[in-house]
Amino acid sequence: MEDLYPSGEAWEQDYRRIREAIPDIETSRGSLCQSAEQLLKGLNVYFEWLERAERLFVYASMKRDEDNGNPESQALLDRAREVLTAGYSAASFLVPEILSIPRNTLRDFMKSCEGLKVYDQYLDEITRRKEHYLSDREEEILALAGEMAAAPRNIFSMINNADIRFPEVHDENGEKVELTKGRYTQMMGSRDREVRKEAFQAFYTTYAEQKNAISAALNASVKKDIFFSQVRHYPSDLEASLDEDNVPKSVYDHLIEAVGQNLDAMYRYVDLKKRALQVKELHMYDVYAPIVKGVDWKFSYDRAKEIVAEGLEPLGTDYQNILQKGFAGGWIDVMENEGKTSGGYSQGVYGVHPYVLLNYQGNIDSVFTLAHEMGHSIHSYLSGKNQPFAKAEYRIFVAEVASTLNEILLTEHLLHTLKDPKQKAYILNHYLEQFRTTVYRQTMFAEFEKIIHNMAESGQPLTCESMSSVYRDLNIRYYGRGMHVDEEISMEWMRIPHFYRSFYVYKYSTGFCAAAALANQIRKEGKPAVERYLRFLSSGGSDYPINLLKKAGVDMTSTDPVNTALKSFDGMIGQLDELL
């Protein structure tokens, strides 16, 4: 963390300077339309302030993630949020004033002022969405509401990461251990069915105890989404969300339709797993159980880094150098700790370097998680190195491409280098599990989101019972008759933080399909495809995500990448069946 700020006092000093600089943002109010130079001056002041303020926020956010129960870190993050909200409020005049500039005049400004090229994508984003922006005063009000709008997500985060406490359960040795989120994931992969069952029931029983608070939080989050979409004159909150990435609604709908039309492959996989586990009835706590016997891998963290580096060799020397820089440079918080935010993520920091949060468990999933998060990080690193701050942040729609491609390359490396058929079957099953959880499961999440948002938009109440009923029905349809859908799984939606970022999860599915297409190109073409891919990683947010992927060689407005990926899943089930 010292790479961001050498000390807490340094953060405090920067906090004061950033707060004091907020009035500077408003010095250009009323003058942006006067000349290209005035427009450039106003944008420079704001984006220079924003770069510093985001660094301030990221530091506070990651300090909170180290220990969600630390009140000092919570307070630090609250102050950082407040400063960002104040800055956004001060800058609320920017968009209305830019929209007041006639299109021809703005084009003339761009031609006459070289410095404005840094902001060409930002300006295009604004003019493209002109009908959805409001007056100066209305934009200021919406900016002031930003902190309040974040409340549902923040409340859920406190429940999920700080307040919730799980009971003790029995591990594989019959000893009682405290259940944690990381340990739950580990236990779901246990070969002992009783361990899986006990952990599963304890985990969701604990969430059920928080059902009223979490239901209220998600209900409030959905209502917040509807409010902002209506205020900005969108037909629905789905279209409002997709418009941020300039993605047509058809991409979302076609994904759900394509997956829904290919559920037979999922049913085949469920039947295969049922036979492999030799159980009369497959339960939801069995879906993560390893189906290949005699393979029990454990990896030290150092060995995990070696395996990831070997798997990513097809991406070339430059990529490898950045990877090693991240491994050696203090980018990664590795082990699980009490109060630490669960799961894993990568956080880019412009002008510094990315950071990675892990909760390393020493299993094959942890190795793939390391590859995944370093994919995000190197995407951020290359974007930051090759783009100005205003263009460096890539859109969420493409965010999962780099991470998933790393996992696919690592899978192919292991399948080609392992000699033991059981180990190959294990890795093949791992890939199928990644596909199931990323394409099928995330699409199921996407459909759940679409349904509950439609319910709220039509005036239907979002209660724990109604959302649980929707979620259970989706599980029954996606897994088919071969799966016993346990009642506890109805509560699974309660633990998904992504639902507080509306219509986010579908991008995991589309990202996986795009990554599979790019990996196939790298495999077939070699260096030319790698060069296109590295240019894509270096492009940041310099163009719309659909366009960036087209330049890399994948057209996501077509259904081809999704359908091709689904066919490959079906084919790999047959390969695994033969190995078993």
C-alpha angles and dihedrals in degrees: 000000000000089000086069098040125355091218144357089259090057088054090050092051092050090045090057093047093048092048092048090050094058094092089056089068090064096052089091094052110131095011106077094094094051098080145339089256093055091049091050092048093052093048093046093053093049099044093045088053092045093052091056094041093052091052088052090050096046092053092051092045094052092045087056090048090056088064120000090190095060107106093200091057091046090053092047091055092047090054092048090050091049092053092049091049091050091050093048088050092050090050094047091105092063099079098043091048093047089049089053090061109095112246093242091050091049090051089052090050090053093050095047099044119059092191092064091067087081087066100040094111092044091051092046090052090054098046092044091058096038096130091057098055121091137210123298093260094044092051089050091053092050090049091051088052092058096096092046091048090055091057098094092053092044092049091050091048092054092049094044100042107025113021106035115094123188125210128243118275135182119265126209090279092055092250123134115248132172112258115236130173091256092046090047090057089049093049093050085064093050120122089220107090094199090055090052094046096048093046092047094051094043092048097053095037086059092051090048088060087063095043098117095049095043093045090052091048095051092043089053091048092053091047088051090054091050092048094054094044092051094045089052092047101245121154089234141355089250091061091044090055095045092048090066087071094033088241117152117239088239090072090060095043094045091052092055091044094048094049091044090054092051101051091116088077090054090050089052089052092050090051091048091051091048091053093044093051090045095224128145091220127026113218131196089253088060098058095089096041114119110250096196113085125212096033115105108157125186121181131195114226091249091054090048090057091051093050092049092050091050092049094051096051092108088069091068141237098300091055091047092052092055091046092055090045089057093047092051100034104072095257096132133072099199118180134059116254135179110276093010116135110263127239123020139283145165121230120196119212116193113231094011119053137273123277128215127207115202135170095205115204101175096243132113091266089060091052091053091045089056090052090046097051093043087055088059091044096051089047088055092043095052093043091051093048095049105034135057115248092262090059103030101089111086122213122261090240090071096030096095096048097080094044095048094045088058090054092049092050091048090051092051091048092053093045090053098044104039116091101187111091090213092055090047090051089049092054092043089052089048090055091048088051090051089051092047094049096040104038106022100029097042090047088052087052089049091052090048090053092048092050097048092045090050089049092052093045090053092050099256114144119251105219131159089256096049095046092045091051092052091047094049093049091052091052091051092052097043096047099036133206094316091071127074100218103213117217092239092066088069085076096053094099087067093072100047110105093186091073087074089064099062118234094354102124098067086070090068089060097045090042091054092051092048091047091051090054092049092047089052090053091049090050093050103035104028117191100017091054091045090052091050089048094050089049087053091052090048094050097077109177096332091123139012113289096243089054094046091053091048089055088051090052106264127105109202093181084072121074090224098095092050096044092045091051092049090051090051089053090054091049094050091053087062091050092051091047090056093049092050 
